[in-house]
Amino acid sequence: MAEIELKFVTPRHTVNEFSAKVIPALTQLGMTVSPAKRMQLQNDYYDTPEHDFQKHKIGFRVRGNDGVFEQTLKTQGKVSGGLHERAEHNIALEQATPDLRMFDKQVWPNSLDPARLNARLQRQFSTNFTRIAYDVAMDDTVIEVVLDEGEATTGKAQSPINEIELEIKRGDVSVLFDIAGVINSILPVTVCDVSKAAQGYQLLNGITATVKPLPDFLPLPAQVSTEQAFTAAAQQALQHWQHHEYLYMQTGSVKMLAEVARSIRLLLQCVSLYLPVLQCSQLLELHSALMKYAPQWLWQDDLQALRYLVSRKSLFHKCLNRYPSLQSYLQGRKAGLIHAHDPQGLFFATESTEIKLSVTRLLNELPWREEANSYRMPAIDHARGWLSQGWQTVQQSLPSSRTMATANYIAIEIVLRQTLWNGFLLADLFSGEKAAFRAPWLDILTGIEELKALMLLEKIIQETDSEDTQELHEWIAQKTASLLTVMERTRQVGMQGDTYW
């Protein structure tokens, strides 16, 4: 059978708060909440030495609960925002010994032989947790809500489990989102698309802080509709956000925060771009929420500038490395900025999770279909006008007849970034030389970020009153002039580029 579920993670135990606060809030909305069922679950996850299950996105476990055993096979499904839909196959066992041959052969990918796999099974890791389960009913809909608290373990390493899962037993998925909204309004939660099996494999194999870069352009199918183009864009932005948010919480890598901020900007630009066509109150509310939430991440610009200044890969490293006290101060400033803005607190903030839930709900319910038929129009019918309008604004702001200074480039950053995001979202609709057209403008955007890093460094030097102040001021002025010279040449190349649309 297929399961449709939404998963939250929480930073702490929430069982008592759920009982005391969430259940009364649900009943006030006319929902019926069953008495709690308490289970102590022991789950052993199996795979072959070659990790055939992991390679095929399959989860296989044997679960024990009060002397009753069951083996479960979950095959790869689809994820829409934070909503999971995948096939789940359960078979009762007399003892805690797995037997893959008991599953119907049709559930297996053609490349896997269950008999061969069965002979090579090895326990990889375990999850041990207490589960508190409720059935929440509204009219003909029943949603199972479970709170899991415990740990995943390999025997040598452990990782805490604090999760709330909502799964549709029957009925309307909109009720699931209603319940999720109530939980988010009361408890600190964030949407997570990492399963317990994936968490166990990460514990087993380790997790690296590696950025998963966005593609050069959003992939779009031929003859894509406006609706399809929007949903692909929103899904891409949300996946990028959730992936790097999770990696930051697991590794603490500052690189991940830059990707989260990039995701939020992309999502805001995506909603802003398509809102005039996909007009509905839900999309308008999401746009408003993003406009309020995005400024909470503006500090990221300073953080990434600091990160660039202290990086060994920076163009400025050779010079700044001669000033160890300044380097130390920059490192401390970077740590202080992270502490002051508390990224993890932002992740678990009600506003953040509400945005993710809103996007996921939009992707599931497609509410603009109730307003008009414009969602069916080919996306390319709008794309040429959108792209032309954006680039016209950029060219008017940076006329080739004028020499641009630092202030001019800083002033154009937002418009340039938005226009480049539009290109990311729409360029795949066209066969022209989009990469060549965009390259100089992407270089200019990088140059703007370097200018901002130099401006921040100038400000910091003034604040610290270093004995090397004059020498550093002269160096910054020289670097700024050199950078502007390169950017001006690049701008002239960009102005002469042929549009691809």
Secondary structure, 3 states (H helix, E strand, C coil): CEEEEEEEECCCCCHHHHHHHHHHHHHHCCCEECCCEEEEEEEEEEECCCCHHHHCCCEEEEEEECCEEEEEEECCCEEECCEEEEEEEEEEECCCCCCHHHCCHHHCCCCCCHHHHHHCCEEEEEEEEEEEEEEEEECCEEEEEEEEEEEEECCCCEEEEEEEEEEEEECCHHHHHHHHHHHHHHCCCEECCCCHHHHHHHHHHCCCCCCCCCCCCCCCCCCCEHHHHHHHHHHHHHHHHHHHHHHHHHHCCHHHHHHHHHHHHHHHHHHHHHCCCCCCHHHHHHHHHHHHHHHHHCHHHHHHHHHHHHCCCCCCHHHHCCCHHHHHHHHHHHHHHHHHHCHHHHHCCHHHHHHHHHHHHHHHHCHHHHCCCHHHCECHHHHHHHHHHHHHHHHHHCCCCCCCCHHHHHHHHHHHHHHHHHHHHHHHHCCCCHHHHHHHHHHHHHHHHHHHHHHHHHHHHHHHCCCCHHHHHHHHHHHHHHHHHHHHHHHHHHHCCCCCC
